[in-house]
Amino acid sequence: MPLRLAHILEGRLPLSRMARDGLVSAGLEAAPVRMEISHPGGEIDVSEEVQRAVPDLTGETGMLREVQWPIDFFPGLLLHVQWPRGGTVFRLRTVELEDPVEVDGMLIAHRYDPTVLTREGAPGSSRDGDSSAGLDTRQLVMRAVRRFGRLTPDGHALLDRSALPRGIYDTTPAAHQITTLEQAVDELLAEQRLYAATGSRGGDGEPHYPARRGESTIALIGYAPDPVVVSRPGPGACALPPDSGVAGVEHFVHGFLRRLPPGWEPTDAQRAAYREHCRRVGKADGWELPHGYTFVTAHSRRR
């Protein structure tokens, strides 16, 4: 199953109907369960690897609550969930990609659902909330196309260009807002952040792509995630000579966020290191450390 933004924001994991019914039949509605998370090749805090979750078996499928999702987890990340029938342990694991990819400046090293990433990784969506408040016009355009556009299985989103103002403003926009909006669209097209396409509109008003014969053509604007394969850093992990006197292999670790114990705060140096990291990778959704986390700089280590 893909992890969703709502799961992260609300600290929950939906259950399958089979798991829900199994817990109910075993009389485990109120018993805390053990959740074990395996994230090979990624960074996860020790406190997040094994967690106590609380079942909520109301509704059709139920869910586990009070889940602390690792900061490395994002909307669209594919989770493999195993529940031994009748037990109180849920095992979650992610699967590494053969080659990491970069999407909109975000490094992704594990299997993911591109349609969920497009929808729920749009501007204004983060672990802190989901809102268009405070976004500039260009960000509003990107959010509208990704949120309201028709999705393809590989994560492309196509939106009727004439519907863009309705997707952004609750009321009919003023003339100067339309002008600003069109300017933002033209800039994003010129920078190839969006692309232009031609579709058609059916008699019922529904837009189609590709354009259908006999229907009036309409202008579309599209978002393409275009994942770029990223080479793994460094010369690669290689075994040390038998007579080196040092055990293990050396491998490179990317800079990552680590959850802090309650009441702890990151140092000014760690805040500055995170801002420099964000500047270097071109991070577009804020350069300040999330509350409750510190930054561990990139380094090499042996294992």
Backbone as numpy.savetxt, mean C-alpha at the origin, in Angstrom:
# Nx Ny Nz CAx CAy CAz Cx Cy Cz
-5.17 -13.19 0.41 -6.02 -12.01 0.41 -5.14 -10.77 0.41
-5.59 -9.69 -0.27 -4.82 -8.45 -0.20 -5.15 -7.67 1.07
-4.13 -7.10 1.69 -4.34 -6.22 2.82 -4.98 -4.93 2.29
-5.97 -4.41 3.00 -6.65 -3.20 2.58 -6.32 -2.05 3.51
-6.51 -0.82 3.02 -6.24 0.35 3.83 -7.08 0.34 5.10
-8.35 -0.05 4.99 -9.23 -0.09 6.15 -8.71 -1.06 7.21
-8.09 -2.17 6.79 -7.55 -3.12 7.74 -6.42 -2.48 8.55
-5.58 -1.69 7.85 -4.46 -1.03 8.53 -4.97 0.05 9.48
-5.90 0.88 9.00 -6.40 1.98 9.80 -7.15 1.49 11.04
-7.86 0.37 10.90 -8.70 -0.13 11.99 -8.06 -1.27 12.77
-6.84 -1.68 12.39 -6.15 -2.74 13.11 -6.93 -4.04 13.14
-7.37 -4.51 11.97 -8.18 -5.73 11.94 -7.80 -6.62 10.76
-8.22 -7.87 10.86 -8.02 -8.85 9.79 -9.33 -9.60 9.58
-9.94 -9.50 8.39 -11.18 -10.27 8.13 -10.90 -11.77 8.15
-11.88 -12.51 8.60 -11.78 -13.97 8.62 -12.61 -14.57 7.50
-12.21 -15.75 7.07 -13.06 -16.48 6.14 -14.27 -17.01 6.90
-15.33 -17.30 6.18 -16.53 -17.85 6.84 -16.21 -19.17 7.51
-15.34 -19.97 6.89 -14.98 -21.26 7.47 -14.30 -21.07 8.83
-13.38 -20.10 8.89 -12.67 -19.86 10.16 -13.64 -19.34 11.22
-14.51 -18.43 10.80 -15.47 -17.89 11.76 -16.34 -19.01 12.33
-16.91 -19.83 11.43 -17.79 -20.90 11.90 -17.03 -21.90 12.76
-15.75 -22.13 12.41 -14.95 -23.07 13.19 -14.70 -22.57 14.60
-14.42 -21.28 14.74 -14.20 -20.71 16.07 -15.48 -20.75 16.90
-16.60 -20.47 16.24 -17.88 -20.49 16.96 -18.20 -21.91 17.43
-18.05 -22.88 16.54 -18.39 -24.26 16.91 -17.47 -24.80 17.99
-16.25 -24.26 18.08 -15.32 -24.70 19.12 -15.49 -23.91 20.41
-16.45 -22.99 20.42 -16.71 -22.20 21.62 -15.61 -21.20 21.93
-14.96 -20.69 20.89 -13.82 -19.79 21.09 -14.15 -18.34 20.75
-15.43 -17.96 20.85 -15.84 -16.60 20.47 -15.13 -15.52 21.27
-14.86 -15.80 22.54 -14.30 -14.75 23.41 -12.84 -15.00 23.75
-12.26 -16.09 23.27 -10.87 -16.42 23.63 -9.89 -15.68 22.73
-8.89 -15.00 23.29 -7.86 -14.37 22.45 -7.15 -15.42 21.61
-6.69 -15.04 20.44 -5.96 -15.97 19.58 -4.54 -15.46 19.37
-3.70 -16.34 18.93 -2.30 -16.02 18.66 -2.15 -15.78 17.17
-1.55 -14.66 16.80 -1.32 -14.36 15.39 0.19 -14.28 15.15
0.67 -15.11 14.24 2.10 -15.17 13.92 2.32 -14.63 12.51
3.20 -13.63 12.38 3.44 -12.98 11.10 4.85 -13.27 10.63
4.96 -13.79 9.41 6.26 -14.05 8.77 6.39 -13.13 7.56
7.47 -12.37 7.52 7.67 -11.38 6.45 9.09 -11.54 5.90
9.36 -12.65 5.18 10.74 -12.94 4.73 11.29 -11.84 3.82
12.52 -11.46 4.09 13.15 -10.45 3.27 12.75 -9.03 3.61
11.81 -8.86 4.54 11.38 -7.53 4.95 11.74 -7.29 6.39
11.57 -6.06 6.81 11.87 -5.72 8.20 10.57 -5.68 9.00
10.58 -6.38 10.11 9.41 -6.42 10.99 9.92 -6.41 12.42
9.24 -5.64 13.28 9.65 -5.55 14.67 9.33 -6.85 15.38
10.24 -7.21 16.30 10.04 -8.46 17.05 8.68 -8.48 17.73
8.25 -7.33 18.24 6.96 -7.28 18.95 5.78 -7.52 18.03
5.99 -7.44 16.71 4.91 -7.62 15.75 4.86 -9.02 15.17
5.91 -9.81 15.40 5.95 -11.15 14.82 4.93 -12.08 15.46
4.72 -11.94 16.75 3.73 -12.74 17.47 2.84 -11.78 18.25
1.54 -11.84 17.97 0.62 -10.89 18.59 -0.58 -11.62 19.18
-1.22 -10.94 20.10 -2.48 -11.41 20.67 -3.59 -10.63 19.98
-4.50 -11.31 19.33 -5.62 -10.67 18.64 -6.93 -11.11 19.28
-7.93 -10.27 19.12 -9.23 -10.51 19.76 -10.27 -10.84 18.69
-10.89 -12.01 18.73 -11.91 -12.35 17.73 -13.17 -11.50 17.90
-13.72 -11.09 16.79 -15.03 -10.44 16.75 -15.83 -11.22 15.70
-16.70 -12.10 16.15 -17.35 -13.05 15.25 -18.76 -12.63 14.88
-19.07 -11.35 15.09 -20.35 -10.84 14.62 -20.28 -10.64 13.11
-21.43 -10.57 12.46 -21.44 -10.41 11.01 -21.28 -11.73 10.30
-21.19 -11.67 8.98 -21.17 -12.90 8.18 -19.87 -13.66 8.30
-18.73 -12.93 8.37 -17.44 -13.61 8.41 -16.68 -13.36 9.70
-16.86 -12.23 10.33 -16.11 -11.92 11.53 -14.71 -11.44 11.20
-13.94 -11.14 12.26 -12.60 -10.59 12.07 -11.79 -10.74 13.34
-10.48 -10.51 13.21 -9.60 -10.39 14.36 -9.32 -8.90 14.55
-9.41 -8.43 15.80 -9.17 -7.02 16.10 -7.90 -6.85 16.93
-7.51 -5.59 17.10 -6.32 -5.19 17.86 -5.04 -5.72 17.21
-5.02 -5.76 15.88 -3.84 -6.18 15.14 -2.93 -4.98 14.92
-1.65 -5.14 15.18 -0.66 -4.10 14.89 0.05 -4.46 13.58
-0.37 -3.82 12.50 0.23 -4.12 11.20 1.61 -3.47 11.12
2.65 -4.21 10.73 3.99 -3.63 10.60 4.00 -2.44 9.63
4.88 -1.50 9.88 4.97 -0.30 9.06 5.35 -0.66 7.62
5.98 -1.82 7.42 6.38 -2.28 6.10 5.19 -2.78 5.28
4.03 -2.98 5.93 2.85 -3.49 5.25 2.06 -2.34 4.64
1.53 -2.54 3.44 0.87 -1.48 2.69 -0.39 -2.02 2.02
-1.34 -1.14 1.64 -2.55 -1.61 0.96 -2.21 -2.32 -0.34
-2.68 -3.52 -0.50 -2.40 -4.32 -1.69 -1.45 -5.47 -1.42
-0.69 -5.40 -0.31 0.23 -6.50 0.02 -0.56 -7.80 0.16
-0.10 -8.85 -0.51 -0.81 -10.13 -0.46 -0.41 -10.91 0.79
-1.43 -11.33 1.53 -1.22 -12.10 2.75 -1.70 -13.53 2.52
-0.89 -14.49 2.92 -1.30 -15.89 2.91 -1.65 -16.23 4.35
-2.91 -16.58 4.60 -3.39 -16.80 5.96 -3.70 -18.28 6.15
-3.13 -18.85 7.22 -3.36 -20.26 7.52 -3.98 -20.37 8.91
-5.05 -21.14 8.99 -5.70 -21.40 10.27 -5.89 -22.90 10.42
-5.10 -23.55 11.30 -5.33 -24.98 11.56 -6.71 -25.15 12.18
-7.54 -25.93 11.53 -8.94 -26.06 11.93 -9.07 -26.40 13.42
-9.90 -25.60 14.11 -10.15 -25.84 15.52 -9.12 -25.25 16.45
-8.07 -24.64 15.89 -7.02 -24.09 16.73 -7.22 -22.61 17.05
-6.31 -22.06 17.81 -6.38 -20.64 18.17 -5.15 -19.89 17.68
-4.53 -20.41 16.63 -3.35 -19.77 16.03 -3.65 -19.44 14.58
-3.37 -18.20 14.18 -3.47 -17.79 12.79 -2.06 -17.43 12.32
-1.64 -18.02 11.22 -0.30 -17.77 10.68 -0.43 -16.97 9.39
0.24 -15.84 9.34 0.22 -14.96 8.17 1.63 -14.90 7.60
1.75 -14.96 6.29 3.06 -14.79 5.68 2.93 -14.02 4.38
4.00 -13.33 4.03 4.10 -12.65 2.75 5.10 -13.41 1.89
5.10 -13.13 0.60 5.98 -13.83 -0.33 6.80 -12.80 -1.10
8.12 -12.98 -1.08 9.01 -12.05 -1.78 8.83 -12.13 -3.29
8.96 -10.99 -3.95 9.06 -10.96 -5.40 10.44 -11.45 -5.81
10.52 -12.05 -6.97 11.83 -12.47 -7.46 12.74 -11.27 -7.64
12.16 -10.18 -8.15 12.90 -8.91 -8.27 12.03 -7.81 -7.71
12.56 -6.98 -6.79 11.78 -5.85 -6.27 11.40 -4.90 -7.40
10.32 -4.16 -7.21 9.90 -3.17 -8.19 9.67 -1.84 -7.48
9.71 -0.77 -8.25 9.41 0.56 -7.73 8.18 1.09 -8.44
7.19 1.54 -7.67 5.96 2.10 -8.21 5.75 3.48 -7.59
5.81 4.51 -8.40 5.63 5.88 -7.89 6.57 6.18 -6.73
7.82 5.76 -6.84 8.80 6.05 -5.80 8.73 5.12 -4.61
7.82 4.15 -4.63 7.66 3.21 -3.52 8.33 1.89 -3.88
9.27 1.45 -3.05 9.95 0.18 -3.29 9.09 -0.96 -2.76
8.78 -1.92 -3.62 7.93 -3.05 -3.24 8.73 -4.33 -3.47
8.90 -5.11 -2.41 9.72 -6.32 -2.50 8.90 -7.59 -2.32
7.57 -7.46 -2.14 6.73 -8.63 -1.89 5.53 -8.62 -2.83
4.95 -9.79 -3.03 3.82 -9.91 -3.95 2.67 -9.02 -3.48
1.99 -8.40 -4.45 0.92 -7.46 -4.13 -0.14 -7.48 -5.21
-1.31 -6.91 -4.88 -2.42 -6.77 -5.81 -2.36 -5.36 -6.39
-2.02 -5.19 -7.67 -1.85 -3.85 -8.23 -3.13 -3.02 -8.24
-4.30 -3.68 -8.30 -5.55 -2.91 -8.32 -5.80 -2.26 -6.96
-5.50 -2.97 -5.88 -5.68 -2.40 -4.55 -4.66 -1.28 -4.32
-3.43 -1.49 -4.77 -2.40 -0.45 -4.61 -2.81 0.83 -5.33
-3.37 0.70 -6.54 -3.82 1.87 -7.29 -4.92 2.60 -6.54
-5.93 1.88 -6.09 -7.07 2.50 -5.43 -6.69 3.10 -4.07
-6.01 2.31 -3.26 -5.85 2.67 -1.85 -4.48 3.24 -1.50
-3.63 3.38 -2.52 -2.34 4.03 -2.31 -2.33 5.41 -2.95
-3.52 5.95 -3.26 -3.63 7.26 -3.92 -3.25 8.39 -2.96
-2.93 9.58 -3.48 -2.63 10.72 -2.60 -3.74 10.94 -1.58
-3.34 11.24 -0.35 -4.30 11.45 0.73 -4.59 10.21 1.54
-4.06 9.06 1.08 -4.27 7.80 1.78 -2.96 7.39 2.46
-3.00 7.18 3.76 -1.82 6.77 4.50 -2.26 6.04 5.76
-1.30 5.60 6.55 -1.61 4.91 7.80 -2.30 5.83 8.81
-2.22 7.14 8.56 -2.82 8.11 9.48 -4.26 8.46 9.11
-4.73 8.06 7.94 -6.09 8.39 7.54 -6.26 8.38 6.04
-7.46 8.71 5.61 -7.79 8.70 4.18 -8.68 9.90 3.90
-8.08 10.97 3.36 -8.83 12.20 3.14 -8.16 13.03 2.06
-8.98 13.79 1.33 -8.42 14.69 0.31 -8.08 16.06 0.89
-8.34 16.26 2.17 -8.06 17.56 2.81 -6.57 17.88 2.73
-6.28 19.10 2.32 -4.90 19.55 2.26 -4.16 19.21 1.00
-4.77 18.48 0.07 -4.10 18.13 -1.18 -4.14 19.30 -2.15
-3.08 19.47 -2.94 -3.11 20.50 -3.97 -3.86 19.97 -5.19
-4.04 20.80 -6.20 -4.88 20.42 -7.34 -4.33 19.21 -8.08
-3.02 19.16 -8.27 -2.43 18.01 -8.96 -2.68 16.72 -8.19
-2.54 16.77 -6.89 -2.80 15.58 -6.07 -4.27 15.19 -6.11
-5.14 16.19 -6.14 -6.58 15.90 -6.23 -6.91 15.20 -7.53
-6.27 15.62 -8.61 -6.49 14.99 -9.91 -6.04 13.53 -9.87
-4.82 13.30 -9.35 -4.30 11.94 -9.27 -5.20 11.07 -8.39
-5.67 11.62 -7.29 -6.53 10.85 -6.39 -7.83 10.47 -7.08
-8.44 11.43 -7.80 -9.71 11.17 -8.47 -9.56 10.09 -9.55
-8.50 10.18 -10.36 -8.31 9.19 -11.43 -8.11 7.80 -10.84
-7.28 7.71 -9.78 -6.99 6.40 -9.20 -8.18 5.85 -8.41
-8.97 6.73 -7.80 -10.09 6.26 -6.99 -11.34 5.96 -7.82
-11.58 6.74 -8.85 -12.85 6.62 -9.57 -12.71 6.03 -10.97
-11.47 5.94 -11.47 -11.27 5.41 -12.81 -11.57 3.92 -12.90
-11.89 3.47 -14.10 -12.15 2.03 -14.32 -10.83 1.28 -14.29
-10.75 0.25 -13.45 -9.51 -0.47 -13.24 -9.31 -1.60 -14.23
-8.06 -1.82 -14.59 -7.67 -3.01 -15.34 -6.95 -3.94 -14.36
-6.81 -5.24 -14.69 -6.19 -6.17 -13.74 -4.76 -5.80 -13.35
-4.05 -5.05 -14.21 -2.67 -4.68 -13.87 -2.58 -3.33 -13.16
-3.72 -2.77 -12.75 -3.69 -1.57 -11.93 -3.83 -0.26 -12.68
-4.04 -0.29 -14.00 -4.32 0.95 -14.72 -5.71 1.45 -14.32
-5.89 2.76 -14.32 -7.19 3.36 -14.02 -7.51 4.40 -15.10
-8.69 4.31 -15.69 -9.10 5.21 -16.76 -10.38 5.93 -16.37
-10.37 7.27 -16.49 -11.51 8.08 -16.07 -11.95 8.98 -17.21
-13.25 9.09 -17.37 -13.83 10.05 -18.32 -13.37 11.45 -17.91
-12.65 12.13 -18.79 -12.08 13.43 -18.43 -13.15 14.44 -18.04
-14.31 14.36 -18.67 -15.37 15.32 -18.35 -15.96 15.08 -16.96
-15.71 13.88 -16.39 -16.24 13.57 -15.06 -15.30 13.99 -13.95
-14.11 14.46 -14.32 -13.11 14.80 -13.32 -13.59 15.85 -12.31
-14.19 16.97 -12.76 -14.64 17.96 -11.76 -15.63 17.39 -10.76
-16.53 16.51 -11.23 -17.51 15.92 -10.31 -16.84 14.96 -9.32
-15.73 14.38 -9.75 -15.02 13.47 -8.87 -14.21 14.17 -7.81
-13.97 15.47 -7.99 -13.14 16.22 -7.05 -13.95 17.15 -6.17
-14.92 17.87 -6.78 -15.68 18.87 -6.04 -17.08 18.36 -5.73
-17.54 18.64 -4.54 -18.89 18.22 -4.15 -19.97 19.02 -4.87
-19.64 20.26 -5.21 -20.59 21.12 -5.91 -20.02 21.49 -7.27
-20.84 22.13 -8.10 -20.37 22.55 -9.41 -19.22 23.54 -9.23
-18.04 23.24 -9.78 -16.89 24.12 -9.55 -17.04 25.46 -10.27
-16.38 26.47 -9.70 -16.36 27.79 -10.31 -15.44 27.78 -11.53
-15.55 28.82 -12.36 -14.77 28.89 -13.60 -13.27 28.83 -13.31
-12.81 29.53 -12.27 -11.37 29.54 -11.99 -10.90 28.17 -11.50
-11.79 27.40 -10.86 -11.42 26.05 -10.43 -11.27 25.13 -11.63
-12.15 25.28 -12.60 -12.05 24.49 -13.83 -10.74 24.79 -14.55
-10.38 26.07 -14.63 -9.13 26.47 -15.29 -7.93 25.85 -14.58
-7.91 25.94 -13.26 -6.80 25.38 -12.49 -6.73 23.86 -12.66
-7.90 23.24 -12.71 -7.97 21.79 -12.86 -7.41 21.36 -14.22
-7.82 22.04 -15.27 -7.34 21.70 -16.61 -5.84 21.92 -16.73
-5.33 22.96 -16.08 -3.90 23.21 -16.10 -3.14 22.09 -15.40
-3.69 21.63 -14.28 -3.05 20.53 -13.55 -3.04 19.25 -14.39
-4.16 18.97 -15.08 -4.23 17.79 -15.94 -3.20 17.87 -17.05
-3.10 19.02 -17.70 -2.13 19.20 -18.78 -0.70 19.00 -18.30
-0.40 19.50 -17.09 0.95 19.33 -16.54 1.25 17.86 -16.27
0.28 17.15 -15.70 0.48 15.73 -15.39 0.61 14.89 -16.66
-0.12 15.28 -17.71 0.03 14.59 -18.99 1.41 14.86 -19.60
1.86 16.11 -19.53 3.16 16.48 -20.09 4.29 15.76 -19.36
4.12 15.55 -18.04 5.14 14.87 -17.25 4.99 13.36 -17.31
3.97 12.88 -18.04 3.67 11.45 -18.19 3.33 10.78 -16.85
2.82 11.59 -15.92 2.26 11.02 -14.69 0.88 10.45 -14.99
0.20 11.02 -15.99 -1.06 10.51 -16.52 -0.90 10.36 -18.02
-1.82 9.66 -18.65 -1.78 9.53 -20.11 -3.18 9.73 -20.67
-3.24 10.15 -21.93 -4.52 10.38 -22.59 -4.92 9.14 -23.39
-6.22 8.88 -23.44 -6.75 7.76 -24.20 -8.12 8.14 -24.75
-8.63 7.33 -25.66 -9.94 7.59 -26.25 -10.86 6.41 -25.97
-12.03 6.72 -25.44 -13.03 5.69 -25.18 -14.33 6.06 -25.87
-15.42 5.48 -25.41 -16.72 5.79 -25.98 -17.77 5.76 -24.87
-18.93 6.33 -25.17 -20.01 6.35 -24.20 -21.22 5.65 -24.79
-21.78 4.69 -24.02 -22.95 3.97 -24.49 -24.22 4.76 -24.31
-25.30 4.22 -24.82 -26.59 4.89 -24.72 -27.06 5.08 -23.29
-26.55 4.24 -22.37 -26.91 4.37 -20.95 -26.00 5.33 -20.20
-25.06 5.96 -20.94 -24.15 6.93 -20.32 -22.88 6.32 -19.78
-22.76 4.98 -19.83 -21.56 4.34 -19.27 -20.38 4.46 -20.23
-19.21 4.88 -19.72 -18.02 4.97 -20.58 -17.42 3.59 -20.82
-16.80 3.41 -21.97 -16.18 2.14 -22.31 -14.77 2.37 -22.85
-13.91 1.39 -22.62 -12.56 1.40 -23.19 -12.15 -0.06 -23.43
-11.66 -0.36 -24.63 -11.52 0.49 -25.81 -12.87 1.00 -26.32
-12.80 2.01 -27.18 -14.02 2.58 -27.72 -14.80 1.51 -28.50
-16.13 1.54 -28.35 -16.97 0.58 -29.04 -17.54 1.19 -30.32
-17.64 0.37 -31.33 -18.17 0.83 -32.62 -19.62 1.28 -32.45
-19.94 2.42 -33.06 -21.29 2.93 -33.02 -21.57 3.83 -31.83
-20.62 3.97 -30.89 -20.82 4.85 -29.75 -20.02 6.13 -29.94
-20.47 7.22 -29.34 -19.76 8.49 -29.45 -18.46 8.41 -28.65
-17.39 8.95 -29.22 -16.08 8.89 -28.57 -15.97 9.94 -27.47
-15.19 9.63 -26.45 -14.95 10.56 -25.35 -13.47 10.54 -24.98
-13.00 11.62 -24.40 -11.61 11.71 -23.95 -11.48 11.09 -22.56
-10.46 10.26 -22.40 -10.17 9.63 -21.12 -8.80 10.08 -20.64
-8.62 10.07 -19.32 -7.27 10.24 -18.77 -7.00 9.01 -17.91
-5.75 8.54 -17.98 -5.43 7.29 -17.31 -4.21 7.39 -16.43
-4.20 6.53 -15.43 -3.04 6.37 -14.55 -2.45 4.99 -14.80
-1.12 4.93 -14.97 -0.44 3.66 -15.18 0.61 3.48 -14.10
0.52 2.41 -13.31 1.51 2.22 -12.24 2.92 1.98 -12.75
3.05 1.31 -13.90 4.35 1.07 -14.54 5.45 0.68 -13.56
5.35 -0.49 -12.94 6.41 -0.92 -12.02 7.75 -1.07 -12.73
8.80 -0.55 -12.11 10.16 -0.62 -12.66 10.96 -1.59 -11.81
11.55 -2.59 -12.45 12.34 -3.58 -11.72 13.57 -2.91 -11.14
13.83 -3.17 -9.87 14.96 -2.59 -9.17 15.95 -3.69 -8.84
17.21 -3.46 -9.19 18.24 -4.44 -8.86 18.47 -4.45 -7.36
18.68 -5.63 -6.83 18.98 -5.71 -5.40 20.34 -5.05 -5.15
20.43 -4.24 -4.08 21.64 -3.44 -3.85 22.85 -4.29 -3.49
24.00 -3.69 -3.74 25.24 -4.34 -3.35 25.66 -5.41 -4.34
26.84 -5.95 -4.15 27.36 -6.98 -5.06 26.69 -8.32 -4.89
25.80 -8.43 -3.91 25.10 -9.70 -3.67 25.70 -10.42 -2.49
24.85 -11.17 -1.82 25.33 -11.92 -0.66 26.18 -13.07 -1.14
27.36 -13.20 -0.56 28.24 -14.30 -0.96 28.88 -14.89 0.28
29.08 -16.18 0.25 29.65 -16.85 1.41 31.08 -16.39 1.64
31.49 -16.32 2.89 32.85 -15.97 3.23 33.75 -17.20 3.11
35.05 -17.01 2.88 35.95 -18.15 2.78 35.93 -18.95 4.08
36.10 -20.26 3.99 36.05 -21.09 5.19 37.07 -20.68 6.25
38.22 -20.14 5.82 39.26 -19.79 6.78 39.20 -18.34 7.23
38.07 -17.66 6.96 37.97 -16.25 7.30 37.81 -16.03 8.80
37.34 -17.05 9.50 37.14 -16.91 10.93 35.85 -16.18 11.28
35.02 -15.82 10.28 33.77 -15.10 10.50 32.62 -15.96 9.97
31.63 -16.20 10.79 30.50 -17.02 10.37 29.45 -16.19 9.68
28.67 -16.83 8.81 27.53 -16.16 8.20 27.89 -15.46 6.91
26.88 -14.81 6.28 27.07 -14.05 5.06 26.65 -12.61 5.32
27.23 -11.70 4.56 26.93 -10.29 4.72 25.88 -9.89 3.70
24.87 -9.14 4.13 23.87 -8.68 3.18 23.47 -7.25 3.53
22.95 -6.56 2.54 22.58 -5.15 2.68 21.15 -5.04 3.22
20.94 -4.12 4.14 19.62 -3.87 4.70 19.22 -2.44 4.37
18.09 -2.26 3.70 17.58 -0.92 3.41 17.23 -0.19 4.70
17.25 1.14 4.65 16.73 1.90 5.77 15.26 1.57 5.98
14.83 1.48 7.25 13.45 1.09 7.51 12.96 1.73 8.80
11.64 1.75 8.97 11.02 2.28 10.18 10.85 1.16 11.20
11.09 1.50 12.47 10.94 0.52 13.55 10.02 1.09 14.61
9.08 0.27 15.07 8.16 0.70 16.11 8.90 0.91 17.43
8.58 2.00 18.13 9.19 2.31 19.41 8.32 1.81 20.57
8.93 1.49 21.70 8.12 1.15 22.88 7.27 2.36 23.29
6.15 2.13 23.95 5.29 3.24 24.38 6.06 4.25 25.21
5.87 5.54 24.88 6.52 6.60 25.63 7.88 7.01 25.10
8.43 6.25 24.18 9.74 6.57 23.62 9.58 7.53 22.45
10.63 8.34 22.19 10.63 9.28 21.08 11.93 9.13 20.28
11.89 9.33 18.96 13.13 9.27 18.17 14.01 10.48 18.45
15.30 10.33 18.24 16.22 11.46 18.43 16.13 12.40 17.24
16.66 13.61 17.42 16.70 14.58 16.31 17.53 14.03 15.16
18.58 13.28 15.48 19.43 12.72 14.43 18.65 11.71 13.59
17.80 10.92 14.24 17.00 9.94 13.50 15.94 10.64 12.65
15.35 11.71 13.17 14.40 12.48 12.37 15.07 13.06 11.13
16.28 13.60 11.32 17.02 14.18 10.19 17.41 13.12 9.18
17.82 11.93 9.68 18.20 10.84 8.78 17.00 10.39 7.94
15.81 10.37 8.55 14.62 9.97 7.80 14.27 11.01 6.74
14.39 12.30 7.08 14.12 13.35 6.08 15.09 13.24 4.91
16.36 12.96 5.20 17.35 12.81 4.13 17.03 11.59 3.27
16.60 10.50 3.91 16.20 9.30 3.16 15.03 9.62 2.23
14.02 10.34 2.74 12.85 10.68 1.93 13.24 11.59 0.76
14.15 12.54 1.04 14.61 13.44 -0.04 15.32 12.65 -1.13
16.15 11.69 -0.72 16.94 10.93 -1.68 16.07 10.05 -2.57
15.04 9.43 -2.01 14.19 8.53 -2.80 13.01 9.25 -3.44
12.86 10.56 -3.17 11.78 11.32 -3.79 10.42 11.00 -3.21
10.36 10.68 -1.93 9.09 10.34 -1.29 8.16 11.54 -1.34
6.91 11.29 -1.77 6.00 12.41 -2.05 4.90 12.59 -1.01
4.87 11.77 0.02 3.74 11.87 0.96 4.17 12.22 2.38
5.18 13.08 2.48 5.60 13.55 3.79 6.95 13.01 4.22
7.73 13.87 4.85 9.09 13.49 5.24 9.28 13.41 6.75
8.22 13.47 7.51 8.34 13.39 8.96 8.05 11.97 9.43
8.76 11.56 10.47 8.57 10.21 11.01 7.13 10.02 11.51
6.51 8.89 11.19 5.18 8.61 11.75 5.27 8.51 13.28
4.18 8.86 13.95 4.17 8.81 15.40 4.40 7.38 15.88
5.30 7.24 16.86 5.55 5.93 17.44 6.64 5.13 16.74
7.34 5.74 15.76 8.38 5.02 15.02 9.68 5.80 15.01
10.78 5.08 14.83 12.07 5.68 14.59 12.61 5.15 13.27
13.74 5.69 12.81 14.29 5.29 11.52 15.64 4.62 11.74
15.82 3.45 11.15 17.09 2.74 11.18 17.73 2.92 9.82
18.92 3.51 9.76 19.57 3.81 8.49 20.05 2.54 7.80
20.24 2.63 6.49 20.72 1.49 5.71 22.08 1.03 6.25
22.30 -0.29 6.24 23.54 -0.83 6.78 23.74 -2.25 6.25
24.90 -2.80 6.49 25.17 -4.19 6.17 25.26 -4.98 7.47
24.85 -6.25 7.41 24.97 -7.09 8.59 25.20 -8.53 8.16
25.63 -9.33 9.09 25.91 -10.75 8.79 24.82 -11.62 9.40
24.53 -12.72 8.73 23.57 -13.67 9.29 23.99 -15.10 8.94
